[in-house]
Amino acid sequence: MQQFRQRLGDAHIRHSTSTVSSSLTVSIGLVSVLPKTGLLDFNRLMNEADKALYEAKGRGRNCLVVREDTPLQAVEVASNNPEPMLHLKAS
């Protein structure tokens, strides 16, 4: 996902109607879980991915937010990085 985000930025695809950037960018919310039972709650997984996406957009867009194992707590924020990423891990 990080390579995709970077390559999209490197392509400099014009986005003339955007109020955020003159080039097309992508914000990505990603969830990674290791199920401890045979069942995954799909709705919870989608909810966490949605939260990660809005976290990425809230951090200025054009970045990736990864959520691993819920419940979540922020443990690292990379800023002013050519590959902006926020990792979240279980508390």
JOZIVEN-V307713 format. One record per backbone hydrogen bond with DSSP energy under -1.0 kcal/mol. CO is the residue of the C=O (numbers start at 1). NH is the residue of the N-H. If there is no record, write none. Layout:
BEGIN
CO&NH + CO&NH
END
This chain:
BEGIN
1&5 + 2&6 + 3&7 + 4&8 + 5&9 + 6&10 + 7&11 + 9&12 + 13&24 + 15&18 + 22&15 + 28&65 + 30&67 + 32&69 + 40&42 + 41&45 + 42&46 + 43&47 + 44&48 + 45&49 + 46&50 + 47&51 + 48&52 + 49&53 + 50&54 + 51&55 + 52&56 + 53&57 + 54&58 + 55&59 + 56&61 + 57&60 + 63&28 + 64&86 + 65&30 + 66&88 + 67&32 + 73&89 + 76&87 + 84&64 + 85&78 + 86&66 + 87&75 + 87&76 + 88&68 + 89&73
END
